[in-house]
Amino acid sequence: MKALLMTTVVLTLAGCASYSERQAEAPWFTMTSDRSAIELEQCVAPKLREIAPRITGAPDGDSVVYAVVADPAVLGTITLKPSTQGSIAEIRSVIKGGNFKKIRIALEECKSEYILLR
């Protein structure tokens, strides 16, 4: 019984992606915005934390990447990066529904929602 359980756990974890593996995948959602990456992040970050409270954000070069983690796997990443016309947002994830659909909607709302910078 223990051997069967361990085999199941190992096979399940074998399909888990790390941060670098997830970032190497092609995004299933890409959005351009005339807002800067900083403005886009200021708008979307509170919404991301409301949707996925355990989400973590960190810089990655010129980009900021938010990772949705279910230990030990990275279920998805949201990349916000500067472009010559403003910014680009990308979502890479295992699934396109659930919280990731909510994240896509939040990004689309922030594309044109302007905030007061202080």
N, C-alpha and C positions, 0 to 999 in steps of 0.2 A: 504494500500500500504506500509506504514511504517512497519507494522507488518510482511509482507511478506519479505521485504528487510532485516529486522533484523533477521528473521528466517534463511534466506539464508546465511547471514554473519556468524551467530553462527554455522550452520552446516558445513560451509566451514572451519572455524577455528578449529572445533572439530577434523578434520583430520590432523592438524598440529603437527609436532613432535618437542619436545624440544631437547636440546643438549644431555641430559642424555638418553632420549628415542632413539635418533638416534644412540648413541654410544652403546646402549644395543642390537641393531640389528646385525645380522651376516653380515659381509662385502660381497659384491658381487664381489669384486676384491681384491686379495691379491698377493703381489709380494715380493720376497726376493731378497736381493742384498748383494754383498760382500763389498759394500761401507758402511761406518759408517752412522748412522742416521744424524749426523751433515753434512757430505759431501752430502748426498742425499738431505737434506733440502736446503743447499746452492745452489744446482743445480736447484731444482724444484720450490723454492719460487718465483723467478722472473717470471717464466712461469705461476704459479698459479695466480699471480697478474695481468698478462696480460690477462689471460683467464677470470677471475672473479675479477674485480677491487675492489669489496666490501668484498672480502674474508678476514677473520681475523685468525690469528694464535696465539696460546697460549700454554704454557706447561701444560701437564696433567700427573703428575708423571714423569717417565723417557721419556715419549713420547712428541711429539709436535703434536697438532691437529689443522688443518685448518678447519674452518667452513664456508660453503656457506649459507648465511642467506637471507631470504626474509621475513622481519618482519611480524609477530612474529615467523615464523617457521624456523627451521634449515633444509634446503633442503638436505644437505649432509655434511659429514665430511671426511677429509683425514688425516689419522693417520700415523705418521712416528715414529717408535720405534726401539730402539736398540735390536739386537739379538746377540747370541754368534758368529755367522758367519758374522755379518755386521749389516743389518737392515731389517725391514719389513715395507712395506707400505700397507695400507688398505683403501678402499673407501667404504663408506656406504652412500647411497643416495636414494631419491625417484625414480629417473629415472636413466637409464644407458646410455642414449644418450646425445646429445647436449654438454654442457660444461663438463659434467662428462666423456664423451668419450674423449674429448680433454685433460682432466686432467689425465686420464688413459694413454693416449699416451705420455704425458709429463713425467709421472713417468717411463714409459718403456724406453724413450729416456735417462733419467738420470740414469737408472740402470747401463749402461755401458759407459756413457759419463763422462770422467774425467776432472776435473777442477784443476787449479793451486791454491793451498792454500797459502795464504800469512801470 
